[in-house]
Amino acid sequence: VQLVESGGGLVQSGGSLRLSCAASGFTFSSYAMSWYRQAPGKERELVAAISSAGGSTNYADSVKGRFTISRDNAKNTVYLQMNSLKPEDTAVYYCKASRGPLMNYWGKGTLVTISS
């Protein structure tokens, strides 16, 4: 099983980034996918989640209206479009695959840094 995040980097406040998470080694279309982030000195928090078929999404209040999660089951990839970025969005962003309470896989993360 592999989850590989990409797309992180350094952008100015107000800018945009698109994160990708490429999955392999499991049946991607059977798993809900989510993005988490962990800022320095803080706990990891859920940013956005999407159901296995993509019909249902949910977001942390802090990113609603700015971030959009999507998936392409044909490409085994989940995305996080991040707009109107703020310095407080600075964190390592992780993708997670979930199927029930016991089957969870994590990527290694990609660093997003927003300068003010």
CYANA upper distance limits for C-alpha pairs under 8 A (distance plus 0.5 A):
  1 VAL  CA     23 ALA  CA      8.08
  1 VAL  CA     24 SER  CA      6.24
  1 VAL  CA     25 GLY  CA      4.72
  1 VAL  CA     26 PHE  CA      6.65
  1 VAL  CA    105 TYR  CA      8.14
  2 GLN  CA     22 ALA  CA      8.36
  2 GLN  CA     23 ALA  CA      6.15
  2 GLN  CA     24 SER  CA      5.70
  2 GLN  CA     25 GLY  CA      6.72
  2 GLN  CA    107 GLY  CA      7.52
  3 LEU  CA     21 CYS  CA      6.69
  3 LEU  CA     22 ALA  CA      6.12
  3 LEU  CA     23 ALA  CA      5.13
  3 LEU  CA     24 SER  CA      7.19
  3 LEU  CA     95 CYS  CA      7.69
  3 LEU  CA     96 LYS  CA      8.27
  3 LEU  CA    105 TYR  CA      8.09
  3 LEU  CA    106 TRP  CA      6.96
  3 LEU  CA    107 GLY  CA      5.06
  3 LEU  CA    108 LYS  CA      8.04
  4 VAL  CA     20 SER  CA      8.49
  4 VAL  CA     21 CYS  CA      5.76
  4 VAL  CA     22 ALA  CA      5.70
  4 VAL  CA     23 ALA  CA      7.10
  4 VAL  CA    107 GLY  CA      6.11
  4 VAL  CA    108 LYS  CA      7.41
  4 VAL  CA    109 GLY  CA      8.08
  5 GLU  CA     19 LEU  CA      7.47
  5 GLU  CA     20 SER  CA      6.05
  5 GLU  CA     21 CYS  CA      4.75
  5 GLU  CA     22 ALA  CA      7.02
  5 GLU  CA     94 TYR  CA      7.53
  5 GLU  CA     95 CYS  CA      7.43
  5 GLU  CA    107 GLY  CA      7.03
  5 GLU  CA    108 LYS  CA      7.69
  5 GLU  CA    109 GLY  CA      6.33
  5 GLU  CA    110 THR  CA      6.33
  6 SER  CA     19 LEU  CA      6.24
  6 SER  CA     20 SER  CA      5.78
  6 SER  CA     21 CYS  CA      6.87
  6 SER  CA    110 THR  CA      6.53
  7 GLY  CA     17 LEU  CA      7.48
  7 GLY  CA     18 ARG  CA      6.41
  7 GLY  CA     19 LEU  CA      5.03
  7 GLY  CA     20 SER  CA      6.67
  7 GLY  CA    110 THR  CA      7.76
  8 GLY  CA     17 LEU  CA      7.62
  8 GLY  CA     18 ARG  CA      8.15
  8 GLY  CA     19 LEU  CA      6.79
  8 GLY  CA    110 THR  CA      5.86
  8 GLY  CA    111 LEU  CA      5.74
  8 GLY  CA    112 VAL  CA      5.36
  8 GLY  CA    113 THR  CA      8.36
  9 GLY  CA    111 LEU  CA      6.70
  9 GLY  CA    112 VAL  CA      5.53
  9 GLY  CA    113 THR  CA      6.57
 10 LEU  CA    112 VAL  CA      6.67
 10 LEU  CA    113 THR  CA      5.21
 10 LEU  CA    114 ILE  CA      6.34
 10 LEU  CA    115 SER  CA      7.72
 11 VAL  CA     15 GLY  CA      6.63
 11 VAL  CA     16 SER  CA      7.88
 11 VAL  CA     17 LEU  CA      8.37
 11 VAL  CA    113 THR  CA      6.97
 11 VAL  CA    114 ILE  CA      5.65
 11 VAL  CA    115 SER  CA      6.74
 12 GLN  CA     85 LEU  CA      8.20
 12 GLN  CA    114 ILE  CA      5.91
 12 GLN  CA    115 SER  CA      5.24
 12 GLN  CA    116 SER  CA      6.66
 13 SER  CA     84 SER  CA      7.58
 13 SER  CA     85 LEU  CA      5.88
 13 SER  CA     86 LYS  CA      5.53
 13 SER  CA     87 PRO  CA      6.75
 13 SER  CA    114 ILE  CA      6.22
 13 SER  CA    115 SER  CA      6.14
 13 SER  CA    116 SER  CA      5.74
 14 GLY  CA     83 ASN  CA      7.60
 14 GLY  CA     84 SER  CA      4.73
 14 GLY  CA     85 LEU  CA      5.31
 14 GLY  CA     86 LYS  CA      6.82
 15 GLY  CA     83 ASN  CA      6.68
 15 GLY  CA     84 SER  CA      6.00
 15 GLY  CA     85 LEU  CA      5.95
 16 SER  CA     81 GLN  CA      8.03
 16 SER  CA     82 MET  CA      5.91
 16 SER  CA     83 ASN  CA      4.90
 16 SER  CA     84 SER  CA      6.71
 16 SER  CA     85 LEU  CA      6.64
 17 LEU  CA     81 GLN  CA      6.67
 17 LEU  CA     82 MET  CA      5.71
 17 LEU  CA     83 ASN  CA      7.21
 18 ARG  CA     79 TYR  CA      7.35
 18 ARG  CA     80 LEU  CA      6.12
 18 ARG  CA     81 GLN  CA      4.94
 18 ARG  CA     82 MET  CA      6.44
 19 LEU  CA     79 TYR  CA      5.99
 19 LEU  CA     80 LEU  CA      5.47
 19 LEU  CA     81 GLN  CA      6.90
 19 LEU  CA     82 MET  CA      8.36
 20 SER  CA     77 THR  CA      7.19
 20 SER  CA     78 VAL  CA      6.32
 20 SER  CA     79 TYR  CA      5.02
 20 SER  CA     80 LEU  CA      7.01
 21 CYS  CA     77 THR  CA      5.93
 21 CYS  CA     78 VAL  CA      5.72
 21 CYS  CA     79 TYR  CA      6.81
 21 CYS  CA     95 CYS  CA      6.97
 22 ALA  CA     75 LYS  CA      8.43
 22 ALA  CA     76 ASN  CA      6.53
 22 ALA  CA     77 THR  CA      5.07
 22 ALA  CA     78 VAL  CA      7.30
 23 ALA  CA     28 PHE  CA      7.32
 23 ALA  CA     76 ASN  CA      5.91
 23 ALA  CA     77 THR  CA      6.49
 24 SER  CA     28 PHE  CA      7.92
 24 SER  CA     76 ASN  CA      7.61
 27 THR  CA     31 TYR  CA      7.71
 28 PHE  CA     52 SER  CA      8.35
 28 PHE  CA     73 ASN  CA      7.22
 28 PHE  CA     76 ASN  CA      6.30
 29 SER  CA     52 SER  CA      6.00
 29 SER  CA     53 ALA  CA      7.07
 29 SER  CA     73 ASN  CA      6.08
 29 SER  CA     76 ASN  CA      7.98
 30 SER  CA     52 SER  CA      5.98
 30 SER  CA     53 ALA  CA      8.30
 30 SER  CA     99 ARG  CA      7.71
 31 TYR  CA     51 SER  CA      7.81
 31 TYR  CA     52 SER  CA      5.45
 31 TYR  CA     97 ALA  CA      6.35
 31 TYR  CA     98 SER  CA      5.82
 31 TYR  CA     99 ARG  CA      5.63
 32 ALA  CA     49 ALA  CA      7.82
 32 ALA  CA     50 ILE  CA      6.35
 32 ALA  CA     51 SER  CA      5.01
 32 ALA  CA     52 SER  CA      4.86
 32 ALA  CA     53 ALA  CA      8.49
 32 ALA  CA     97 ALA  CA      6.35
 32 ALA  CA     98 SER  CA      5.69
 32 ALA  CA     99 ARG  CA      6.88
 33 MET  CA     49 ALA  CA      6.24
 33 MET  CA     50 ILE  CA      5.91
 33 MET  CA     51 SER  CA      7.02
 33 MET  CA     52 SER  CA      7.44
 33 MET  CA     78 VAL  CA      7.66
 33 MET  CA     95 CYS  CA      7.60
 33 MET  CA     96 LYS  CA      6.17
 33 MET  CA     97 ALA  CA      5.20
 33 MET  CA     98 SER  CA      6.73
 34 SER  CA     46 LEU  CA      7.98
 34 SER  CA     47 VAL  CA      7.98
 34 SER  CA     48 ALA  CA      6.05
 34 SER  CA     49 ALA  CA      4.48
 34 SER  CA     50 ILE  CA      6.62
 34 SER  CA     95 CYS  CA      6.14
 34 SER  CA     96 LYS  CA      5.71
 34 SER  CA     97 ALA  CA      7.12
 35 TRP  CA     46 LEU  CA      6.80
 35 TRP  CA     47 VAL  CA      5.96
 35 TRP  CA     48 ALA  CA      5.80
 35 TRP  CA     49 ALA  CA      6.81
 35 TRP  CA     80 LEU  CA      8.06
 35 TRP  CA     93 TYR  CA      7.24
 35 TRP  CA     94 TYR  CA      6.10
 35 TRP  CA     95 CYS  CA      5.00
 35 TRP  CA     96 LYS  CA      6.76
 36 TYR  CA     44 ARG  CA      6.99
 36 TYR  CA     45 GLU  CA      5.87
 36 TYR  CA     46 LEU  CA      4.89
 36 TYR  CA     47 VAL  CA      5.53
 36 TYR  CA     48 ALA  CA      7.58
 36 TYR  CA     93 TYR  CA      6.19
 36 TYR  CA     94 TYR  CA      5.60
 36 TYR  CA     95 CYS  CA      6.71
 36 TYR  CA     96 LYS  CA      8.02
 37 ARG  CA     44 ARG  CA      5.96
 37 ARG  CA     45 GLU  CA      6.00
 37 ARG  CA     46 LEU  CA      7.11
 37 ARG  CA     47 VAL  CA      7.12
 37 ARG  CA     91 ALA  CA      6.30
 37 ARG  CA     92 VAL  CA      5.91
 37 ARG  CA     93 TYR  CA      4.77
 37 ARG  CA     94 TYR  CA      6.39
 38 GLN  CA     42 LYS  CA      6.74
 38 GLN  CA     43 GLU  CA      6.40
 38 GLN  CA     44 ARG  CA      4.77
 38 GLN  CA     45 GLU  CA      6.83
 38 GLN  CA     91 ALA  CA      5.69
 38 GLN  CA     92 VAL  CA      5.83
 38 GLN  CA     93 TYR  CA      7.12
 39 ALA  CA     43 GLU  CA      7.75
 39 ALA  CA     44 ARG  CA      7.83
 39 ALA  CA     90 THR  CA      6.85
 39 ALA  CA     91 ALA  CA      4.65
 39 ALA  CA     92 VAL  CA      6.87
 40 PRO  CA     91 ALA  CA      7.43
 46 LEU  CA     59 TYR  CA      8.33
 46 LEU  CA     60 ALA  CA      7.12
 47 VAL  CA     59 TYR  CA      6.26
 47 VAL  CA     60 ALA  CA      5.64
 47 VAL  CA     63 VAL  CA      7.59
 48 ALA  CA     57 THR  CA      7.68
 48 ALA  CA     58 ASN  CA      6.10
 48 ALA  CA     59 TYR  CA      4.82
 48 ALA  CA     60 ALA  CA      6.76
 48 ALA  CA     68 THR  CA      8.32
 48 ALA  CA     69 ILE  CA      6.91
 49 ALA  CA     57 THR  CA      5.98
 49 ALA  CA     58 ASN  CA      5.88
 49 ALA  CA     59 TYR  CA      7.09
 49 ALA  CA     69 ILE  CA      7.40
 50 ILE  CA     54 GLY  CA      6.16
 50 ILE  CA     55 GLY  CA      7.90
 50 ILE  CA     56 SER  CA      6.14
 50 ILE  CA     57 THR  CA      4.88
 50 ILE  CA     58 ASN  CA      7.23
 50 ILE  CA     69 ILE  CA      7.27
 50 ILE  CA     70 SER  CA      7.50
 50 ILE  CA     71 ARG  CA      8.31
 51 SER  CA     55 GLY  CA      6.72
 51 SER  CA     56 SER  CA      5.78
 51 SER  CA     57 THR  CA      6.96
 53 ALA  CA     73 ASN  CA      8.34
 54 GLY  CA     70 SER  CA      7.41
 54 GLY  CA     71 ARG  CA      6.98
 57 THR  CA     69 ILE  CA      7.81
 59 TYR  CA     63 VAL  CA      7.09
 59 TYR  CA     64 LYS  CA      6.35
 60 ALA  CA     64 LYS  CA      6.85
 63 VAL  CA     67 PHE  CA      6.11
 66 ARG  CA     82 MET  CA      6.61
 66 ARG  CA     83 ASN  CA      5.62
 66 ARG  CA     84 SER  CA      6.59
 66 ARG  CA     85 LEU  CA      8.22
 67 PHE  CA     80 LEU  CA      7.19
 67 PHE  CA     81 GLN  CA      5.95
 67 PHE  CA     82 MET  CA      4.98
 67 PHE  CA     83 ASN  CA      6.54
 68 THR  CA     80 LEU  CA      6.14
 68 THR  CA     81 GLN  CA      5.54
 68 THR  CA     82 MET  CA      7.13
 69 ILE  CA     78 VAL  CA      7.84
 69 ILE  CA     79 TYR  CA      6.14
 69 ILE  CA     80 LEU  CA      5.09
 69 ILE  CA     81 GLN  CA      6.90
 70 SER  CA     78 VAL  CA      6.32
 70 SER  CA     79 TYR  CA      5.74
 70 SER  CA     80 LEU  CA      7.09
 71 ARG  CA     76 ASN  CA      8.21
 71 ARG  CA     77 THR  CA      6.27
 71 ARG  CA     78 VAL  CA      4.65
 71 ARG  CA     79 TYR  CA      6.40
 72 ASP  CA     76 ASN  CA      6.53
 72 ASP  CA     77 THR  CA      5.94
 72 ASP  CA     78 VAL  CA      6.82
 73 ASN  CA     77 THR  CA      6.99
 85 LEU  CA     89 ASP  CA      6.99
 85 LEU  CA    114 ILE  CA      7.40
 86 LYS  CA     90 THR  CA      8.09
 86 LYS  CA    114 ILE  CA      6.70
 86 LYS  CA    115 SER  CA      8.38
 86 LYS  CA    116 SER  CA      8.03
 87 PRO  CA    113 THR  CA      7.87
 87 PRO  CA    114 ILE  CA      5.21
 87 PRO  CA    115 SER  CA      6.32
 87 PRO  CA    116 SER  CA      6.46
 88 GLU  CA    114 ILE  CA      8.10
 89 ASP  CA    112 VAL  CA      8.08
 89 ASP  CA    113 THR  CA      7.99
 89 ASP  CA    114 ILE  CA      7.26
 90 THR  CA    111 LEU  CA      8.31
 90 THR  CA    112 VAL  CA      5.89
 90 THR  CA    113 THR  CA      5.10
 90 THR  CA    114 ILE  CA      5.96
 91 ALA  CA    111 LEU  CA      6.54
 91 ALA  CA    112 VAL  CA      6.00
 91 ALA  CA    113 THR  CA      7.11
 92 VAL  CA    109 GLY  CA      6.33
 92 VAL  CA    110 THR  CA      5.88
 92 VAL  CA    111 LEU  CA      4.79
 92 VAL  CA    112 VAL  CA      6.48
 93 TYR  CA    109 GLY  CA      5.69
 93 TYR  CA    110 THR  CA      5.76
 93 TYR  CA    111 LEU  CA      6.68
 93 TYR  CA    112 VAL  CA      7.51
 94 TYR  CA    106 TRP  CA      7.43
 94 TYR  CA    107 GLY  CA      6.26
 94 TYR  CA    108 LYS  CA      6.97
 94 TYR  CA    109 GLY  CA      4.83
 94 TYR  CA    110 THR  CA      7.12
 95 CYS  CA    106 TRP  CA      6.46
 95 CYS  CA    107 GLY  CA      6.03
 95 CYS  CA    109 GLY  CA      7.58
 96 LYS  CA    104 ASN  CA      7.29
 96 LYS  CA    105 TYR  CA      6.03
 96 LYS  CA    106 TRP  CA      5.07
 96 LYS  CA    107 GLY  CA      6.98
 97 ALA  CA    103 MET  CA      8.43
 97 ALA  CA    104 ASN  CA      6.01
 97 ALA  CA    105 TYR  CA      5.59
 97 ALA  CA    106 TRP  CA      7.08
 98 SER  CA    103 MET  CA      6.20
 98 SER  CA    104 ASN  CA      5.06
 98 SER  CA    105 TYR  CA      7.17
 99 ARG  CA    103 MET  CA      5.68
 99 ARG  CA    104 ASN  CA      7.07
100 GLY  CA    104 ASN  CA      8.45
